[in-house]
Amino acid sequence: MANMKQSIPGLSNMSLELQRVLIPMKQNIEIITGTAIGMKPLDQLAGTATLSDAINKINEIIVRLNQSGQ
């Protein structure tokens, strides 16, 4: 069984100055971890994955990490 990661709590009860900094950070972390609404989690590769499968998976990770989404 996989360990569940802690979620990031809501920021609505914080000052606007703090929200302005923390909300974009929260959104980026949720995108990277696949917990943002509408984000599909990255699937693990099978033990029988080919080099082509590995390259495709690495490219999928790069797209998620890049700001441009490319």
N, C-alpha and C positions, 0 to 999 in steps of 0.2 A: 504494500500500500504506500502510495506517495505521501510525503508530508505536505500538508496544506500550508501555503505561505500566508502570513498575516496580511490582511487588507489594510489599506491606508484609510484612516478615519476621515469623515467629512470635515470640511474646513469652514462651515457656515458660521460657527460661533467665534471665529477669530476676527481680529481687526482687519479692515480693508487693506491696510499696508502689508500685513502678513499674508493675506489671501493672494494679493497681487504677485507675490513671490512663490508661494507654495502651490497654487493651483496649476501653473504650467509644469512644475516639477512633478506633481502627482499625475498629471495627464501623460507625461513622457514615460514615467515609470510603468504606468498601466499599459501603455502601448508596447513597451519593450517586453513586459512580462506576459502579454496577451490577456490581461484582465480587463482592458477597456471594453466598453459596450460595443459589440459588433466585431471585436477582434477574434479571429480564429486562433486557438493555441497551435503552436508548432508541434507536429507529430514527430515522434522519435523514428530513427531509421532502424530497419530490421537488421539483425546480425548478418544477413545475407546481402546487404546493400552493396551495390556496385560503386565504382569510382564515379560514374555519371550521377548516381543517386546522391552521393556525398557532395559533389559539386553543386547540384541543384539545391540541396538543403543549405549549404553554406550561402549560396546566393539568396535564398529565402531569408536567412538571418540578416544578411547585409541590407536587403531592402527594408527590413523592419527597423534596423538601426540607423540607416541614413535619413537625414532630415528631409531630403527630397523624395523619399519613398522609391528611389530607383537604385 
